[in-house]
């Protein structure tokens, strides 16, 4: 626990942190990780092509264009909508369980990342 002393100010090195400022920052960081979506695991990233910005995903369930998905590996997490998807170098609108598809991604998707379908609560 942090000790604020009598004046409500925490000192650390040369910086002075006000108790209220720290509480506001804590609230903001907690909100950052809150979500109103449920993630249903649907696959795993087997390869990532950095120059093309494409993640190869081995699916365990159906995936369609327009679905909102999440990539998760450790603390590395990002969400995006499926805007472009290919199977065997051909564009597809829907892919089924067992398919390996290339999904265009906006950020790096490390190999081994869990891919989940986001569903509203």
DSSP file (Angstrom, degrees, kcal/mol; ACC not computed):
  #  RESIDUE AA STRUCTURE BP1 BP2  ACC     N-H-->O    O-->H-N    N-H-->O    O-->H-N    TCO  KAPPA ALPHA  PHI   PSI    X-CA   Y-CA   Z-CA
    1    1 A X              0   0    0      0, 0.0     2,-0.3     0, 0.0     0, 0.0   0.000 360.0 360.0 360.0 147.1    0.0    0.0    0.0
    2    2 A X        -     0   0    0      2,-0.0     2,-0.6     1,-0.0     8,-0.0  -0.595 360.0-139.7 -84.8 143.4    1.2    3.5   -0.7
    3    3 A X        +     0   0    0     -2,-0.3    -1,-0.0     1,-0.1     6,-0.0  -0.911  19.5 178.8-105.6 119.7    1.9    6.0    2.1
    4    4 A X      > -     0   0    0     -2,-0.6     5,-1.0     1,-0.2     4,-0.5   0.507  26.5-148.9 -99.1  -6.1    0.7    9.5    1.4
    5    5 A X  T > 5 -     0   0    0      1,-0.2     3,-0.7     3,-0.2    -1,-0.2  -0.117  46.2 -50.3  66.4-170.2    1.7   11.2    4.7
    6    6 A X  T 3 5S+     0   0    0      1,-0.2    -1,-0.2     2,-0.1    -2,-0.0   0.770 133.6  52.6 -74.7 -27.9   -0.2   14.1    6.2
    7    7 A X  T 3 5S-     0   0    0     -3,-0.3    -1,-0.2     2,-0.2    -2,-0.1   0.414 107.1-116.9 -93.1   4.0   -0.4   16.3    3.1
    8    8 A X  T < 5S+     0   0    0     -3,-0.7    11,-2.1    -4,-0.5     2,-0.5   0.692  76.4 121.2  73.6  18.3   -1.8   13.7    0.8
    9    9 A X  E   < -A   18   0A   0     -5,-1.0     2,-0.5     9,-0.2     9,-0.2  -0.964  51.9-149.9-120.7 129.6    1.2   13.7   -1.5
   10   10 A X  E     -A   17   0A   0      7,-3.0     7,-3.0    -2,-0.5     2,-0.5  -0.817  13.3-150.5 -94.7 132.5    3.4   10.8   -2.3
   11   11 A X  E     +A   16   0A   0     -2,-0.5     2,-0.4     5,-0.2     5,-0.2  -0.885  19.5 171.6-106.9 134.6    7.0   11.5   -3.0
   12   12 A X  E >   -A   15   0A   0      3,-2.4     3,-1.9    -2,-0.5     2,-0.1  -0.926  64.7 -50.8-140.5 113.2    9.0    9.3   -5.3
   13   13 A X  T 3  S-     0   0    0     -2,-0.4    -1,-0.0     1,-0.3     0, 0.0  -0.413 119.2 -25.8  58.2-127.7   12.5   10.5   -6.3
   14   14 A X  T 3  S+     0   0    0     -2,-0.1    -1,-0.3    -3,-0.1     2,-0.2   0.558 121.3  92.4 -91.4 -11.1   12.1   14.1   -7.5
   15   15 A X  E <   -A   12   0A   0     -3,-1.9    -3,-2.4     2,-0.0     2,-0.5  -0.573  60.8-153.0 -89.0 148.6    8.5   13.7   -8.6
   16   16 A X  E     -A   11   0A   0     -2,-0.2     2,-0.5    -5,-0.2    -5,-0.2  -0.985   8.3-162.2-121.2 126.6    5.5   14.4   -6.4
   17   17 A X  E     -A   10   0A   0     -7,-3.0    -7,-3.0    -2,-0.5     2,-0.3  -0.927  13.3-137.3-112.0 126.5    2.2   12.6   -7.0
   18   18 A X  E  >  -A    9   0A   0     -2,-0.5     4,-2.1    -9,-0.2    -9,-0.2  -0.588  18.4-126.8 -77.8 141.0   -1.1   13.8   -5.6
   19   19 A X  H  > S+     0   0    0    -11,-2.1     4,-2.0    -2,-0.3     5,-0.1   0.879 110.4  51.3 -56.2 -41.7   -3.3   11.1   -4.1
   20   20 A X  H  > S+     0   0    0    -12,-0.2     4,-2.2     1,-0.2    -1,-0.2   0.890 107.9  52.2 -65.2 -39.8   -6.2   12.2   -6.3
   21   21 A X  H  > S+     0   0    0      1,-0.2     4,-2.3     2,-0.2    -2,-0.2   0.914 109.4  49.4 -63.0 -43.2   -4.1   12.1   -9.5
   22   22 A X  H  X S+     0   0    0     -4,-2.1     4,-2.2     1,-0.2    -1,-0.2   0.903 110.1  50.8 -63.9 -41.3   -3.0    8.5   -8.7
   23   23 A X  H  X S+     0   0    0     -4,-2.0     4,-2.2     2,-0.2    -1,-0.2   0.892 110.0  50.0 -64.4 -39.2   -6.6    7.4   -8.0
   24   24 A X  H  X S+     0   0    0     -4,-2.2     4,-2.3     2,-0.2    -2,-0.2   0.919 110.8  49.4 -63.8 -44.0   -7.7    8.9  -11.4
   25   25 A X  H  X S+     0   0    0     -4,-2.3     4,-2.2     1,-0.2    -2,-0.2   0.884 109.7  51.6 -63.3 -38.8   -4.9    7.1  -13.2
   26   26 A X  H  X S+     0   0    0     -4,-2.2     4,-2.2     2,-0.2    -1,-0.2   0.923 109.7  49.5 -62.1 -44.7   -5.9    3.8  -11.5
   27   27 A X  H  X S+     0   0    0     -4,-2.2     4,-2.1     1,-0.2    -2,-0.2   0.913 110.9  49.9 -61.8 -43.1   -9.5    4.2  -12.6
   28   28 A X  H  X S+     0   0    0     -4,-2.3     4,-1.6     1,-0.2    -1,-0.2   0.912 111.1  48.1 -62.8 -42.9   -8.4    4.9  -16.2
   29   29 A X  H  X S+     0   0    0     -4,-2.2     4,-0.7     1,-0.2    -1,-0.2   0.868 110.9  51.2 -68.7 -34.4   -6.2    1.8  -16.3
   30   30 A X  H >< S+     0   0    0     -4,-2.2     3,-0.8     1,-0.2     4,-0.4   0.896 108.8  51.1 -67.1 -39.5   -8.9   -0.4  -14.8
   31   31 A X  H >< S+     0   0    0     -4,-2.1     3,-1.1     1,-0.2    -1,-0.2   0.829  98.9  67.1 -65.4 -32.1  -11.4    0.8  -17.4
   32   32 A X  H 3< S+     0   0    0     -4,-1.6    -1,-0.2     1,-0.3    -2,-0.2   0.822 105.8  41.2 -58.0 -32.8   -8.9    0.1  -20.2
   33   33 A X  T << S+     0   0    0     -3,-0.8     2,-0.3    -4,-0.7    -1,-0.3   0.420  91.4 103.7-100.0   0.2   -9.2   -3.7  -19.5
   34   34 A X    <   -     0   0    0     -3,-1.1     2,-0.3    -4,-0.4    -3,-0.0  -0.607  49.4-176.7 -81.2 144.0  -13.0   -3.8  -19.0
   35   35 A X        -     0   0    0     -2,-0.3    -2,-0.0     2,-0.1    -3,-0.0  -0.986  33.0-156.8-140.9 150.8  -15.0   -5.2  -21.8
   36   36 A X  S    S+     0   0    0     -2,-0.3    85,-1.6     2,-0.0     2,-0.3   0.234  73.7  89.7-106.2  11.4  -18.7   -5.8  -22.5
   37   37 A X  E     -B  120   0B   0     83,-0.2     2,-0.4    84,-0.1    83,-0.2  -0.769  67.3-139.5-109.1 153.3  -17.9   -8.6  -25.0
   38   38 A X  E     -B  119   0B   0     81,-3.8    81,-3.1    -2,-0.3     2,-0.6  -0.922  18.3-140.5-108.0 136.2  -17.5  -12.3  -24.5
   39   39 A X  E     -B  118   0B   0     -2,-0.4     2,-0.6    79,-0.2    79,-0.2  -0.870  11.3-165.7-103.6 124.1  -14.8  -14.0  -26.4
   40   40 A X  E     -B  117   0B   0     77,-2.7    77,-3.0    -2,-0.6     2,-0.0  -0.932  27.8-122.9-104.4 114.2  -15.5  -17.5  -27.9
   41   41 A X  E     +B  116   0B   0     -2,-0.6    75,-0.3    75,-0.3     3,-0.1  -0.333  41.1 162.4 -58.9 130.1  -12.2  -19.2  -28.9
   42   42 A X  E     -     0   0B   0     73,-3.0    18,-3.9     1,-0.3    19,-1.1   0.435  54.9 -30.2-129.0  -4.3  -12.3  -20.1  -32.6
   43   43 A X  E     -BC 115  59B   0     72,-1.5    72,-2.8    16,-0.3     2,-0.3  -0.995  52.0-103.3 174.6-171.3   -8.7  -20.7  -33.6
   44   44 A X  E     -BC 114  58B   0     14,-1.5    14,-2.6    -2,-0.3     2,-0.5  -0.997  31.1-112.1-144.9 142.7   -5.0  -20.1  -33.3
   45   45 A X  E     + C   0  57B   0     68,-2.5    67,-3.1    -2,-0.3    12,-0.2  -0.645  30.7 176.9 -75.7 122.4   -2.4  -18.2  -35.3
   46   46 A X  E     +     0   0B   0     10,-2.9     2,-0.3    -2,-0.5    -1,-0.2   0.677  67.5   3.5 -99.3 -22.5    0.0  -20.6  -37.0
   47   47 A X  E     - C   0  56B   0      9,-1.1     9,-3.1    63,-0.1     2,-0.4  -0.982  58.5-151.6-159.2 152.4    2.1  -18.1  -38.9
   48   48 A X  E     - C   0  55B   0     -2,-0.3     2,-0.8     7,-0.2     7,-0.2  -0.994   5.4-156.1-131.4 126.5    2.4  -14.3  -39.3
   49   49 A X  E  >> - C   0  54B   0      5,-3.1     5,-1.8    -2,-0.4     4,-1.7  -0.879   9.9-169.4-101.7 103.9    3.7  -12.6  -42.4
   50   50 A X  T  45S+     0   0    0     -2,-0.8    -1,-0.2     1,-0.2     5,-0.0   0.892  81.0  49.5 -63.5 -45.7    4.9   -9.2  -41.3
   51   51 A X  T  45S+     0   0    0      1,-0.2    -1,-0.2     2,-0.1    -2,-0.0   0.895 120.1  37.4 -64.0 -39.2    5.4   -7.5  -44.6
   52   52 A X  T  45S-     0   0    0      2,-0.1    -1,-0.2    52,-0.0    -2,-0.2   0.688 103.0-131.5 -84.0 -19.2    2.0   -8.5  -45.9
   53   53 A X  T  <5 +     0   0    0     -4,-1.7    52,-3.1     1,-0.2     2,-0.4   0.922  58.0 141.6  67.0  44.0    0.3   -7.9  -42.5
   54   54 A X  E   < -CD  49 104B   0     -5,-1.8    -5,-3.1    50,-0.2     2,-0.5  -0.970  39.8-157.4-125.4 132.7   -1.4  -11.3  -42.7
   55   55 A X  E     -CD  48 103B   0     48,-2.7    48,-2.8    -2,-0.4     2,-0.6  -0.922  14.4-141.1-105.4 130.7   -2.0  -13.9  -39.9
   56   56 A X  E     -CD  47 102B   0     -9,-3.1   -10,-2.9    -2,-0.5    -9,-1.1  -0.826  24.7-165.8 -89.9 122.6   -2.6  -17.5  -40.9
   57   57 A X  E     -CD  45 101B   0     44,-3.1    44,-2.3    -2,-0.6     2,-0.7  -0.941  18.7-148.7-118.8 126.1   -5.3  -18.9  -38.6
   58   58 A X  E     -CD  44 100B   0    -14,-2.6   -14,-1.5    -2,-0.5    42,-0.2  -0.844  31.2-141.6 -89.4 114.6   -6.2  -22.6  -38.1
   59   59 A X  E     +C   43   0B   0     40,-2.9    39,-2.8    -2,-0.7   -16,-0.3  -0.539  32.7 178.5 -87.8 142.9   -9.9  -22.5  -37.3
   60   60 A X  S    S+     0   0    0    -18,-3.9     2,-0.3    37,-0.2    37,-0.2   0.348  79.9  19.5-111.5  -3.2  -11.8  -24.6  -34.8
   61   61 A X  S    S-     0   0    0    -19,-1.1    38,-0.1    35,-0.2    37,-0.1  -0.919 100.6 -63.6-154.8 174.7  -15.1  -22.9  -35.7
   62   62 A X        -     0   0    0     -2,-0.3     2,-0.3    -3,-0.1    34,-0.2  -0.347  42.5-171.1 -70.5 146.2  -16.8  -20.7  -38.4
   63   63 A X  E     -I   95   0C   0     32,-2.4    32,-2.8    -2,-0.1     2,-0.3  -0.998   3.6-173.6-138.4 135.8  -15.4  -17.3  -39.3
   64   64 A X  E >   -I   94   0C   0     -2,-0.3     3,-1.8    30,-0.2    18,-0.2  -0.891  36.0 -90.8-127.3 156.5  -17.1  -14.7  -41.6
   65   65 A X  T 3  S+     0   0    0     28,-2.4    18,-0.2    -2,-0.3     3,-0.1  -0.419 114.8  31.4 -59.1 139.8  -16.2  -11.4  -43.1
   66   66 A X  T 3  S+     0   0    0     16,-3.1    -1,-0.2     1,-0.3    17,-0.1   0.219  86.2 133.6  92.6 -14.7  -17.4   -8.6  -40.8
   67   67 A X    <   -     0   0    0     -3,-1.8    15,-2.9    15,-0.1     2,-0.6  -0.392  57.2-127.2 -65.5 146.3  -16.9  -10.7  -37.6
   68   68 A X  E     -E   81   0B   0     50,-0.4    50,-3.0    13,-0.2     2,-0.3  -0.873  36.5-179.0 -96.3 122.5  -15.2   -8.9  -34.7
   69   69 A X  E     -EF  80 117B   0     11,-3.1    11,-2.5    -2,-0.6     2,-0.4  -0.818  19.8-144.5-123.6 161.3  -12.2  -11.0  -33.5
   70   70 A X  E     -EF  79 116B   0     46,-2.5    46,-2.5    -2,-0.3     2,-0.5  -0.981   4.6-152.6-125.8 137.4   -9.6  -10.7  -30.8
   71   71 A X  E     -EF  78 115B   0      7,-2.9     7,-1.9    -2,-0.4     2,-0.4  -0.939  22.6-179.5-106.2 129.8   -5.9  -11.9  -30.9
   72   72 A X  E     +EF  77 114B   0     42,-2.3    42,-3.1    -2,-0.5     2,-0.3  -0.990  20.0 152.5-138.6 127.0   -4.5  -12.8  -27.6
   73   73 A X  E >  S-E   76   0B   0      3,-2.5     3,-2.1    -2,-0.4     2,-0.2  -0.794  73.7 -51.5-151.2 108.7   -1.0  -14.0  -26.5
   74   74 A X  T 3  S-     0   0    0      1,-0.3    -1,-0.1    -2,-0.3     0, 0.0  -0.463 122.6 -19.0  62.5-128.4    0.1  -13.2  -22.9
   75   75 A X  T 3  S+     0   0    0     -2,-0.2     2,-0.8    -3,-0.1    -1,-0.3   0.496 115.7 102.3 -86.9  -4.5   -0.4   -9.5  -22.4
   76   76 A X  E <   +E   73   0B   0     -3,-2.1    -3,-2.5     2,-0.0     2,-0.4  -0.728  48.8 155.7 -85.4 111.5   -0.5   -8.8  -26.1
   77   77 A X  E     +E   72   0B   0     -2,-0.8     2,-0.3    -5,-0.2    -5,-0.2  -1.000  10.8 160.2-140.4 133.6   -4.2   -8.3  -27.1
   78   78 A X  E     -E   71   0B   0     -7,-1.9    -7,-2.9    -2,-0.4     2,-0.3  -0.984  21.2-146.4-151.7 151.9   -5.9   -6.5  -29.9
   79   79 A X  E     +E   70   0B   0     -2,-0.3     2,-0.3    -9,-0.2    -9,-0.2  -0.819  23.8 158.4-112.2 150.8   -9.4   -6.5  -31.5
   80   80 A X  E     -E   69   0B   0    -11,-2.5   -11,-3.1    -2,-0.3     2,-0.3  -0.980  39.0-105.7-162.7 163.1  -10.4   -6.0  -35.1
   81   81 A X  E     -E   68   0B   0     -2,-0.3     2,-0.8   -13,-0.2   -13,-0.2  -0.730  39.6-111.9 -90.5 142.8  -13.1   -6.7  -37.7
   82   82 A X        +     0   0    0    -15,-2.9   -16,-3.1    -2,-0.3   -15,-0.1  -0.665  50.1 158.0 -76.2 109.6  -12.4   -9.3  -40.3
   83   83 A X        +     0   0    0     -2,-0.8     2,-0.3    21,-0.4    -1,-0.2   0.669  64.0  23.2-106.1 -24.7  -12.2   -7.2  -43.5
   84   84 A X        +     0   0    0     20,-0.3    20,-1.8     2,-0.0     2,-0.3  -0.981  63.8 170.2-148.7 131.0  -10.2   -9.5  -45.8
   85   85 A X  E     -G  103   0B   0     -2,-0.3     7,-2.2     7,-0.3     2,-0.4  -0.999   7.8-170.3-145.3 137.8   -9.8  -13.3  -45.6
   86   86 A X  E     -GH 102  91B   0     16,-2.3    16,-2.9    -2,-0.3     2,-0.4  -0.970  10.0-164.1-131.5 146.6   -8.3  -15.8  -48.1
   87   87 A X  E >  S- H   0  90B   0      3,-2.7     3,-1.4    -2,-0.4    14,-0.1  -0.991  85.1 -11.9-127.6 121.9   -8.3  -19.6  -48.3
   88   88 A X  T 3  S-     0   0    0     -2,-0.4    -1,-0.1    12,-0.4     3,-0.1   0.906 129.9 -55.5  51.9  46.2   -5.7  -21.1  -50.6
   89   89 A X  T 3  S+     0   0    0      1,-0.2     2,-0.4    -3,-0.0    -1,-0.3   0.572 117.1 111.2  67.3  13.9   -5.0  -17.7  -52.1
   90   90 A X  E <  S-H   87   0B   0     -3,-1.4    -3,-2.7     0, 0.0    -1,-0.2  -0.965  74.2-112.2-117.8 133.2   -8.6  -17.1  -53.0
   91   91 A X  E     -H   86   0B   0     -2,-0.4     2,-0.3    -5,-0.2    -5,-0.3  -0.361  39.5-175.7 -60.9 137.9  -10.8  -14.5  -51.3
   92   92 A X        -     0   0    0     -7,-2.2    -7,-0.3     1,-0.1     3,-0.1  -0.955  29.1-156.2-133.3 154.3  -13.6  -16.1  -49.2
   93   93 A X  S    S+     0   0    0     -2,-0.3   -28,-2.4     1,-0.3     2,-0.3   0.699  84.8  27.4 -97.9 -26.2  -16.5  -14.7  -47.2
   94   94 A X  E     -I   64   0C   0    -30,-0.2     2,-0.3    -9,-0.1    -1,-0.3  -0.996  62.2-169.6-139.1 141.6  -16.9  -17.6  -44.8
   95   95 A X  E     -I   63   0C   0    -32,-2.8   -32,-2.4    -2,-0.3     2,-0.2  -0.972  14.5-143.7-130.2 148.2  -14.5  -20.3  -43.5
   96   96 A X    >   -     0   0    0     -2,-0.3     3,-2.0   -34,-0.2   -37,-0.2  -0.544  36.5 -70.1-107.6 169.9  -15.3  -23.4  -41.6
   97   97 A X  T 3  S+     0   0    0      1,-0.2   -37,-0.2   -37,-0.2    -1,-0.1  -0.333 120.8  29.8 -56.2 136.9  -13.8  -25.4  -38.7
   98   98 A X  T 3  S+     0   0    0    -39,-2.8    -1,-0.2     1,-0.4     2,-0.1   0.149  93.0 121.7  95.2 -18.1  -10.6  -27.1  -39.9
   99   99 A X    <   -     0   0    0     -3,-2.0   -40,-2.9   -38,-0.1     2,-0.5  -0.454  55.0-144.4 -75.9 149.7   -9.8  -24.5  -42.5
  100  100 A X  E     +D   58   0B   0    -42,-0.2   -12,-0.4    -2,-0.1     2,-0.3  -0.981  29.8 177.8-111.0 119.2   -6.5  -22.5  -42.5
  101  101 A X  E     -D   57   0B   0    -44,-2.3   -44,-3.1    -2,-0.5     2,-0.5  -0.879  30.6-126.9-125.0 153.3   -7.2  -19.0  -43.7
  102  102 A X  E     -DG  56  86B   0    -16,-2.9   -16,-2.3    -2,-0.3     2,-0.5  -0.881  26.7-167.3 -96.5 126.6   -5.1  -15.8  -44.1
  103  103 A X  E     -DG  55  85B   0    -48,-2.8   -48,-2.7    -2,-0.5     2,-0.3  -0.966  21.4-126.9-117.9 125.7   -6.6  -12.8  -42.3
  104  104 A X  E     -D   54   0B   0    -20,-1.8   -21,-0.4    -2,-0.5     2,-0.3  -0.555  34.9-166.6 -68.9 127.5   -5.4   -9.3  -43.0
  105  105 A X        -     0   0    0    -52,-3.1     4,-0.1    -2,-0.3   -23,-0.0  -0.885  29.0-146.4-122.8 152.0   -4.5   -7.7  -39.6
  106  106 A X  S    S+     0   0    0     -2,-0.3     2,-0.3     2,-0.1    -1,-0.1   0.602  86.3  30.8 -88.5 -14.0   -3.7   -4.2  -38.6
  107  107 A X  S    S-     0   0    0    -54,-0.1     2,-0.2   -29,-0.0   -29,-0.1  -0.878 101.9 -73.6-137.3 168.0   -1.1   -5.2  -35.9
  108  108 A X        -     0   0    0     -2,-0.3     2,-0.6     1,-0.1    -2,-0.1  -0.443  39.0-161.2 -64.4 133.9    1.4   -7.9  -35.4
  109  109 A X        -     0   0    0     -2,-0.2     3,-0.1   -55,-0.1     4,-0.1  -0.881  18.0-139.5-118.1  95.6   -0.3  -11.2  -34.5
  110  110 A X    >   -     0   0    0     -2,-0.6     3,-1.9     1,-0.1   -65,-0.2  -0.162  27.6 -94.9 -58.5 145.5    2.4  -13.4  -32.9
  111  111 A X  T 3  S+     0   0    0      1,-0.3   -65,-0.2   -65,-0.1    -1,-0.1  -0.337 113.8  32.3 -57.5 138.6    2.4  -17.1  -33.7
  112  112 A X  T 3  S+     0   0    0    -67,-3.1    -1,-0.3     1,-0.3   -66,-0.1   0.345  83.9 148.3  92.2  -5.8    0.5  -19.1  -31.1
  113  113 A X    <   -     0   0    0     -3,-1.9   -68,-2.5   -68,-0.1     2,-0.3  -0.370  49.8-122.1 -62.9 138.4   -2.0  -16.3  -30.5
  114  114 A X  E     -BF  44  72B   0    -42,-3.1   -42,-2.3   -70,-0.2     2,-0.5  -0.656  23.0-150.3 -77.0 135.7   -5.4  -17.4  -29.5
  115  115 A X  E     -BF  43  71B   0    -72,-2.8   -73,-3.0    -2,-0.3   -72,-1.5  -0.948  18.3-177.5-111.4 127.8   -8.1  -16.1  -31.9
  116  116 A X  E     -BF  41  70B   0    -46,-2.5   -46,-2.5    -2,-0.5     2,-0.5  -0.948  27.5-126.2-128.3 147.5  -11.5  -15.5  -30.4
  117  117 A X  E     -BF  40  69B   0    -77,-3.0   -77,-2.7    -2,-0.4     2,-0.4  -0.792  29.4-135.5 -87.5 124.9  -14.9  -14.3  -31.8
  118  118 A X  E     -B   39   0B   0    -50,-3.0   -50,-0.4    -2,-0.5     2,-0.4  -0.705  24.9-176.4 -86.2 129.7  -16.2  -11.4  -29.8
  119  119 A X  E     -B   38   0B   0    -81,-3.1   -81,-3.8    -2,-0.4     2,-0.1  -0.975  27.8-114.3-125.8 139.2  -19.9  -11.6  -29.0
  120  120 A X  E      B   37   0B   0     -2,-0.4   -83,-0.2   -83,-0.2   -84,-0.0  -0.433 360.0 360.0 -70.0 144.1  -21.9   -8.9  -27.2
  121  121 A X              0   0    0    -85,-1.6    -1,-0.1    -2,-0.1   -84,-0.1   0.490 360.0 360.0 -68.5 360.0  -23.2   -9.9  -23.7
